[in-house]
Amino acid sequence: MKTFRPSFAAFVGLLALAACSDITADPSYDNKMREELYKNGSLVSDEGGWDLFGRDEEKKENTGIGVNAFLWRAALDTISFMPISSTDPFGGVILTDWYSAPDSPNERTKLNILIRDRDLTANGVKVSVFRQVKKEKGDWETAPVSETTARSIENAILTRARQIHMAQKQLD
């Protein structure tokens, strides 16, 4: 039976690692270098540096979320009667749960809303509508949705966003 003997290279490697444990960093170096490197901003900073997306600084709206705040609030206002399943304000996604209107319990609807842009534009919002109807046995079956339904919801969101935007301008 062969016994395990560590190689000389492994021993030297462990010795080198042990020797590094006493190295300490100069705390002032980190702050000085950071100030020097980022005095004009970084690639991901809003304070300068390169603008990878080629947008003007005036067009950017500092809202704290990743999409246009007016479109975001308008979308939430427009579908406030529906249960919300999930939201992602940085990605601009709003997912509703299935909703049945009180007057039609055998039909239910679900929406996926995507806010596409930081600017308030007509193509800044995309709505996908899903519809199901209840069969005789109680199972839900996918049903067709009119092509104008999603467009109508998008227009309602855009109208509400313009109203919020105008109200905000009057306050400023």
Rosetta constraint file for C-alpha pairs under 8 A:
AtomPair CA 6 CA 10 HARMONIC 6.41 0.50
AtomPair CA 6 CA 11 HARMONIC 6.89 0.50
AtomPair CA 7 CA 11 HARMONIC 6.43 0.50
AtomPair CA 8 CA 12 HARMONIC 6.26 0.50
AtomPair CA 9 CA 13 HARMONIC 6.14 0.50
AtomPair CA 10 CA 14 HARMONIC 6.26 0.50
AtomPair CA 11 CA 15 HARMONIC 6.18 0.50
AtomPair CA 12 CA 16 HARMONIC 6.14 0.50
AtomPair CA 13 CA 17 HARMONIC 6.30 0.50
AtomPair CA 14 CA 18 HARMONIC 6.20 0.50
AtomPair CA 15 CA 19 HARMONIC 6.23 0.50
AtomPair CA 16 CA 20 HARMONIC 6.47 0.50
AtomPair CA 17 CA 21 HARMONIC 6.93 0.50
AtomPair CA 25 CA 29 HARMONIC 7.91 0.50
AtomPair CA 26 CA 30 HARMONIC 7.25 0.50
AtomPair CA 27 CA 31 HARMONIC 7.11 0.50
AtomPair CA 28 CA 32 HARMONIC 6.17 0.50
AtomPair CA 29 CA 33 HARMONIC 6.01 0.50
AtomPair CA 30 CA 34 HARMONIC 6.04 0.50
AtomPair CA 31 CA 35 HARMONIC 6.13 0.50
AtomPair CA 32 CA 36 HARMONIC 6.24 0.50
AtomPair CA 33 CA 37 HARMONIC 5.98 0.50
AtomPair CA 34 CA 38 HARMONIC 5.91 0.50
AtomPair CA 35 CA 39 HARMONIC 5.47 0.50
AtomPair CA 37 CA 41 HARMONIC 7.95 0.50
AtomPair CA 38 CA 42 HARMONIC 5.77 0.50
AtomPair CA 40 CA 47 HARMONIC 7.06 0.50
AtomPair CA 40 CA 48 HARMONIC 5.31 0.50
AtomPair CA 40 CA 49 HARMONIC 5.48 0.50
AtomPair CA 41 CA 45 HARMONIC 5.54 0.50
AtomPair CA 41 CA 46 HARMONIC 7.17 0.50
AtomPair CA 41 CA 47 HARMONIC 5.17 0.50
AtomPair CA 41 CA 48 HARMONIC 4.33 0.50
AtomPair CA 41 CA 49 HARMONIC 4.42 0.50
AtomPair CA 41 CA 50 HARMONIC 7.88 0.50
AtomPair CA 42 CA 47 HARMONIC 7.76 0.50
AtomPair CA 42 CA 48 HARMONIC 6.73 0.50
AtomPair CA 42 CA 49 HARMONIC 4.92 0.50
AtomPair CA 42 CA 50 HARMONIC 6.91 0.50
AtomPair CA 43 CA 49 HARMONIC 5.76 0.50
AtomPair CA 43 CA 50 HARMONIC 5.35 0.50
AtomPair CA 43 CA 51 HARMONIC 6.95 0.50
AtomPair CA 43 CA 52 HARMONIC 7.36 0.50
AtomPair CA 45 CA 49 HARMONIC 6.98 0.50
AtomPair CA 51 CA 55 HARMONIC 6.95 0.50
AtomPair CA 55 CA 59 HARMONIC 6.88 0.50
AtomPair CA 55 CA 60 HARMONIC 7.54 0.50
AtomPair CA 56 CA 60 HARMONIC 7.05 0.50
AtomPair CA 59 CA 119 HARMONIC 7.53 0.50
AtomPair CA 60 CA 118 HARMONIC 7.33 0.50
AtomPair CA 60 CA 119 HARMONIC 7.94 0.50
AtomPair CA 61 CA 68 HARMONIC 7.59 0.50
AtomPair CA 61 CA 118 HARMONIC 7.28 0.50
AtomPair CA 63 CA 68 HARMONIC 7.69 0.50
AtomPair CA 63 CA 69 HARMONIC 6.37 0.50
AtomPair CA 65 CA 69 HARMONIC 7.17 0.50
AtomPair CA 65 CA 89 HARMONIC 5.64 0.50
AtomPair CA 65 CA 90 HARMONIC 5.20 0.50
AtomPair CA 66 CA 89 HARMONIC 6.24 0.50
AtomPair CA 66 CA 90 HARMONIC 4.02 0.50
AtomPair CA 66 CA 91 HARMONIC 6.24 0.50
AtomPair CA 66 CA 92 HARMONIC 6.80 0.50
AtomPair CA 66 CA 118 HARMONIC 6.99 0.50
AtomPair CA 67 CA 71 HARMONIC 7.87 0.50
AtomPair CA 67 CA 72 HARMONIC 7.14 0.50
AtomPair CA 67 CA 89 HARMONIC 6.93 0.50
AtomPair CA 67 CA 90 HARMONIC 6.45 0.50
AtomPair CA 67 CA 91 HARMONIC 7.23 0.50
AtomPair CA 67 CA 92 HARMONIC 5.78 0.50
AtomPair CA 67 CA 115 HARMONIC 6.48 0.50
AtomPair CA 67 CA 116 HARMONIC 7.09 0.50
AtomPair CA 67 CA 117 HARMONIC 5.62 0.50
AtomPair CA 67 CA 118 HARMONIC 4.40 0.50
AtomPair CA 67 CA 119 HARMONIC 7.75 0.50
AtomPair CA 68 CA 72 HARMONIC 6.21 0.50
AtomPair CA 68 CA 115 HARMONIC 7.49 0.50
AtomPair CA 68 CA 117 HARMONIC 6.26 0.50
AtomPair CA 68 CA 118 HARMONIC 4.07 0.50
AtomPair CA 68 CA 119 HARMONIC 5.65 0.50
AtomPair CA 68 CA 120 HARMONIC 6.37 0.50
AtomPair CA 69 CA 73 HARMONIC 6.10 0.50
AtomPair CA 69 CA 118 HARMONIC 7.71 0.50
AtomPair CA 70 CA 74 HARMONIC 5.96 0.50
AtomPair CA 70 CA 120 HARMONIC 7.25 0.50
AtomPair CA 70 CA 161 HARMONIC 4.96 0.50
AtomPair CA 70 CA 162 HARMONIC 7.53 0.50
AtomPair CA 70 CA 164 HARMONIC 6.40 0.50
AtomPair CA 70 CA 165 HARMONIC 6.29 0.50
AtomPair CA 71 CA 75 HARMONIC 5.98 0.50
AtomPair CA 71 CA 115 HARMONIC 6.94 0.50
AtomPair CA 71 CA 120 HARMONIC 6.80 0.50
AtomPair CA 71 CA 124 HARMONIC 7.79 0.50
AtomPair CA 71 CA 125 HARMONIC 7.43 0.50
AtomPair CA 71 CA 157 HARMONIC 6.86 0.50
AtomPair CA 71 CA 158 HARMONIC 6.80 0.50
AtomPair CA 71 CA 161 HARMONIC 5.18 0.50
AtomPair CA 72 CA 76 HARMONIC 6.40 0.50
AtomPair CA 72 CA 89 HARMONIC 7.63 0.50
AtomPair CA 72 CA 92 HARMONIC 7.38 0.50
AtomPair CA 72 CA 115 HARMONIC 6.92 0.50
AtomPair CA 73 CA 77 HARMONIC 6.08 0.50
AtomPair CA 73 CA 161 HARMONIC 7.26 0.50
AtomPair CA 74 CA 78 HARMONIC 5.96 0.50
AtomPair CA 74 CA 157 HARMONIC 5.33 0.50
AtomPair CA 74 CA 158 HARMONIC 7.25 0.50
AtomPair CA 74 CA 160 HARMONIC 5.20 0.50
AtomPair CA 74 CA 161 HARMONIC 4.88 0.50
AtomPair CA 74 CA 164 HARMONIC 7.43 0.50
AtomPair CA 75 CA 79 HARMONIC 6.34 0.50
AtomPair CA 75 CA 113 HARMONIC 7.76 0.50
AtomPair CA 75 CA 157 HARMONIC 5.26 0.50
AtomPair CA 75 CA 160 HARMONIC 7.98 0.50
AtomPair CA 75 CA 161 HARMONIC 7.92 0.50
AtomPair CA 76 CA 80 HARMONIC 5.73 0.50
AtomPair CA 77 CA 160 HARMONIC 7.93 0.50
AtomPair CA 78 CA 156 HARMONIC 6.99 0.50
AtomPair CA 78 CA 157 HARMONIC 6.09 0.50
AtomPair CA 78 CA 160 HARMONIC 7.48 0.50
AtomPair CA 82 CA 96 HARMONIC 6.63 0.50
AtomPair CA 82 CA 97 HARMONIC 7.29 0.50
AtomPair CA 82 CA 98 HARMONIC 7.91 0.50
AtomPair CA 82 CA 99 HARMONIC 5.99 0.50
AtomPair CA 83 CA 96 HARMONIC 5.73 0.50
AtomPair CA 83 CA 97 HARMONIC 5.46 0.50
AtomPair CA 83 CA 98 HARMONIC 7.39 0.50
AtomPair CA 83 CA 99 HARMONIC 6.92 0.50
AtomPair CA 84 CA 94 HARMONIC 7.49 0.50
AtomPair CA 84 CA 95 HARMONIC 6.16 0.50
AtomPair CA 84 CA 96 HARMONIC 4.23 0.50
AtomPair CA 84 CA 97 HARMONIC 5.68 0.50
AtomPair CA 85 CA 94 HARMONIC 7.88 0.50
AtomPair CA 85 CA 95 HARMONIC 5.45 0.50
AtomPair CA 85 CA 96 HARMONIC 4.75 0.50
AtomPair CA 85 CA 97 HARMONIC 4.98 0.50
AtomPair CA 86 CA 93 HARMONIC 7.93 0.50
AtomPair CA 86 CA 94 HARMONIC 5.98 0.50
AtomPair CA 86 CA 95 HARMONIC 5.07 0.50
AtomPair CA 86 CA 96 HARMONIC 6.74 0.50
AtomPair CA 87 CA 92 HARMONIC 7.72 0.50
AtomPair CA 87 CA 93 HARMONIC 5.62 0.50
AtomPair CA 87 CA 94 HARMONIC 4.51 0.50
AtomPair CA 87 CA 95 HARMONIC 6.23 0.50
AtomPair CA 88 CA 92 HARMONIC 5.65 0.50
AtomPair CA 88 CA 93 HARMONIC 5.06 0.50
AtomPair CA 88 CA 94 HARMONIC 6.50 0.50
AtomPair CA 89 CA 93 HARMONIC 6.56 0.50
AtomPair CA 91 CA 115 HARMONIC 7.86 0.50
AtomPair CA 92 CA 113 HARMONIC 7.93 0.50
AtomPair CA 92 CA 114 HARMONIC 5.51 0.50
AtomPair CA 92 CA 115 HARMONIC 4.66 0.50
AtomPair CA 92 CA 116 HARMONIC 6.69 0.50
AtomPair CA 93 CA 112 HARMONIC 7.33 0.50
AtomPair CA 93 CA 113 HARMONIC 5.76 0.50
AtomPair CA 93 CA 114 HARMONIC 4.74 0.50
AtomPair CA 93 CA 115 HARMONIC 6.42 0.50
AtomPair CA 94 CA 112 HARMONIC 5.94 0.50
AtomPair CA 94 CA 113 HARMONIC 5.02 0.50
AtomPair CA 94 CA 114 HARMONIC 6.53 0.50
AtomPair CA 95 CA 110 HARMONIC 7.88 0.50
AtomPair CA 95 CA 111 HARMONIC 6.05 0.50
AtomPair CA 95 CA 112 HARMONIC 4.69 0.50
AtomPair CA 95 CA 113 HARMONIC 6.35 0.50
AtomPair CA 96 CA 110 HARMONIC 5.75 0.50
AtomPair CA 96 CA 111 HARMONIC 5.38 0.50
AtomPair CA 96 CA 112 HARMONIC 6.52 0.50
AtomPair CA 97 CA 110 HARMONIC 5.79 0.50
AtomPair CA 97 CA 111 HARMONIC 7.59 0.50
AtomPair CA 98 CA 108 HARMONIC 5.95 0.50
AtomPair CA 98 CA 109 HARMONIC 5.40 0.50
AtomPair CA 98 CA 110 HARMONIC 4.76 0.50
AtomPair CA 99 CA 108 HARMONIC 5.17 0.50
AtomPair CA 99 CA 109 HARMONIC 5.23 0.50
AtomPair CA 99 CA 110 HARMONIC 6.32 0.50
AtomPair CA 100 CA 104 HARMONIC 6.55 0.50
AtomPair CA 100 CA 105 HARMONIC 5.55 0.50
AtomPair CA 100 CA 106 HARMONIC 7.52 0.50
AtomPair CA 100 CA 107 HARMONIC 5.96 0.50
AtomPair CA 100 CA 108 HARMONIC 4.36 0.50
AtomPair CA 100 CA 109 HARMONIC 6.53 0.50
AtomPair CA 101 CA 105 HARMONIC 6.30 0.50
AtomPair CA 101 CA 107 HARMONIC 7.73 0.50
AtomPair CA 101 CA 108 HARMONIC 7.28 0.50
AtomPair CA 106 CA 133 HARMONIC 5.65 0.50
AtomPair CA 106 CA 134 HARMONIC 5.02 0.50
AtomPair CA 107 CA 131 HARMONIC 7.29 0.50
AtomPair CA 107 CA 132 HARMONIC 5.79 0.50
AtomPair CA 107 CA 133 HARMONIC 4.42 0.50
AtomPair CA 107 CA 134 HARMONIC 6.26 0.50
AtomPair CA 108 CA 131 HARMONIC 5.80 0.50
AtomPair CA 108 CA 132 HARMONIC 5.39 0.50
AtomPair CA 108 CA 133 HARMONIC 6.46 0.50
AtomPair CA 109 CA 129 HARMONIC 7.07 0.50
AtomPair CA 109 CA 130 HARMONIC 5.61 0.50
AtomPair CA 109 CA 131 HARMONIC 4.53 0.50
AtomPair CA 109 CA 132 HARMONIC 6.49 0.50
AtomPair CA 110 CA 129 HARMONIC 5.98 0.50
AtomPair CA 110 CA 130 HARMONIC 5.08 0.50
AtomPair CA 110 CA 131 HARMONIC 6.47 0.50
AtomPair CA 111 CA 127 HARMONIC 6.82 0.50
AtomPair CA 111 CA 128 HARMONIC 5.73 0.50
AtomPair CA 111 CA 129 HARMONIC 4.81 0.50
AtomPair CA 111 CA 130 HARMONIC 6.29 0.50
AtomPair CA 112 CA 127 HARMONIC 5.77 0.50
AtomPair CA 112 CA 128 HARMONIC 5.09 0.50
AtomPair CA 112 CA 129 HARMONIC 6.63 0.50
AtomPair CA 113 CA 125 HARMONIC 7.15 0.50
AtomPair CA 113 CA 126 HARMONIC 5.83 0.50
AtomPair CA 113 CA 127 HARMONIC 4.58 0.50
AtomPair CA 113 CA 128 HARMONIC 6.44 0.50
AtomPair CA 114 CA 125 HARMONIC 5.72 0.50
AtomPair CA 114 CA 126 HARMONIC 5.13 0.50
AtomPair CA 114 CA 127 HARMONIC 6.40 0.50
AtomPair CA 115 CA 124 HARMONIC 5.78 0.50
AtomPair CA 115 CA 125 HARMONIC 4.55 0.50
AtomPair CA 115 CA 126 HARMONIC 6.50 0.50
AtomPair CA 116 CA 123 HARMONIC 7.68 0.50
AtomPair CA 116 CA 124 HARMONIC 4.88 0.50
AtomPair CA 116 CA 125 HARMONIC 5.67 0.50
AtomPair CA 116 CA 126 HARMONIC 7.27 0.50
AtomPair CA 117 CA 121 HARMONIC 7.87 0.50
AtomPair CA 117 CA 124 HARMONIC 5.19 0.50
AtomPair CA 117 CA 125 HARMONIC 7.73 0.50
AtomPair CA 118 CA 124 HARMONIC 7.85 0.50
AtomPair CA 119 CA 124 HARMONIC 7.09 0.50
AtomPair CA 120 CA 124 HARMONIC 6.42 0.50
AtomPair CA 120 CA 161 HARMONIC 7.88 0.50
AtomPair CA 122 CA 158 HARMONIC 6.92 0.50
AtomPair CA 125 CA 154 HARMONIC 6.43 0.50
AtomPair CA 125 CA 158 HARMONIC 7.86 0.50
AtomPair CA 126 CA 154 HARMONIC 6.61 0.50
AtomPair CA 127 CA 150 HARMONIC 5.47 0.50
AtomPair CA 127 CA 151 HARMONIC 7.45 0.50
AtomPair CA 127 CA 153 HARMONIC 7.10 0.50
AtomPair CA 127 CA 154 HARMONIC 6.22 0.50
AtomPair CA 128 CA 150 HARMONIC 6.10 0.50
AtomPair CA 129 CA 145 HARMONIC 7.07 0.50
AtomPair CA 129 CA 149 HARMONIC 7.48 0.50
AtomPair CA 129 CA 150 HARMONIC 6.03 0.50
AtomPair CA 130 CA 142 HARMONIC 7.80 0.50
AtomPair CA 130 CA 143 HARMONIC 7.94 0.50
AtomPair CA 130 CA 145 HARMONIC 6.93 0.50
AtomPair CA 131 CA 142 HARMONIC 6.06 0.50
AtomPair CA 131 CA 143 HARMONIC 5.45 0.50
AtomPair CA 131 CA 144 HARMONIC 6.72 0.50
AtomPair CA 131 CA 145 HARMONIC 6.37 0.50
AtomPair CA 132 CA 140 HARMONIC 5.92 0.50
AtomPair CA 132 CA 141 HARMONIC 5.25 0.50
AtomPair CA 132 CA 142 HARMONIC 4.40 0.50
AtomPair CA 132 CA 143 HARMONIC 5.02 0.50
AtomPair CA 133 CA 140 HARMONIC 5.55 0.50
AtomPair CA 133 CA 141 HARMONIC 5.43 0.50
AtomPair CA 133 CA 142 HARMONIC 6.56 0.50
AtomPair CA 133 CA 143 HARMONIC 6.28 0.50
AtomPair CA 134 CA 138 HARMONIC 5.70 0.50
AtomPair CA 134 CA 139 HARMONIC 5.65 0.50
AtomPair CA 134 CA 140 HARMONIC 4.51 0.50
AtomPair CA 134 CA 141 HARMONIC 6.21 0.50
AtomPair CA 135 CA 139 HARMONIC 5.42 0.50
AtomPair CA 135 CA 140 HARMONIC 6.10 0.50
AtomPair CA 135 CA 141 HARMONIC 6.74 0.50
AtomPair CA 145 CA 149 HARMONIC 7.06 0.50
AtomPair CA 146 CA 150 HARMONIC 7.95 0.50
AtomPair CA 147 CA 151 HARMONIC 7.27 0.50
AtomPair CA 148 CA 152 HARMONIC 5.95 0.50
AtomPair CA 149 CA 153 HARMONIC 6.39 0.50
AtomPair CA 150 CA 154 HARMONIC 6.17 0.50
AtomPair CA 151 CA 155 HARMONIC 6.12 0.50
AtomPair CA 152 CA 156 HARMONIC 6.19 0.50
AtomPair CA 153 CA 157 HARMONIC 6.22 0.50
AtomPair CA 154 CA 158 HARMONIC 6.19 0.50
AtomPair CA 155 CA 159 HARMONIC 6.02 0.50
AtomPair CA 156 CA 160 HARMONIC 6.17 0.50
AtomPair CA 157 CA 161 HARMONIC 6.07 0.50
AtomPair CA 158 CA 162 HARMONIC 6.22 0.50
AtomPair CA 159 CA 163 HARMONIC 6.35 0.50
AtomPair CA 160 CA 164 HARMONIC 6.23 0.50
AtomPair CA 161 CA 165 HARMONIC 6.04 0.50
AtomPair CA 162 CA 166 HARMONIC 6.05 0.50
AtomPair CA 163 CA 167 HARMONIC 6.13 0.50
AtomPair CA 164 CA 168 HARMONIC 6.12 0.50
AtomPair CA 165 CA 169 HARMONIC 6.27 0.50
AtomPair CA 166 CA 170 HARMONIC 6.35 0.50
AtomPair CA 167 CA 171 HARMONIC 6.50 0.50
AtomPair CA 168 CA 172 HARMONIC 6.40 0.50
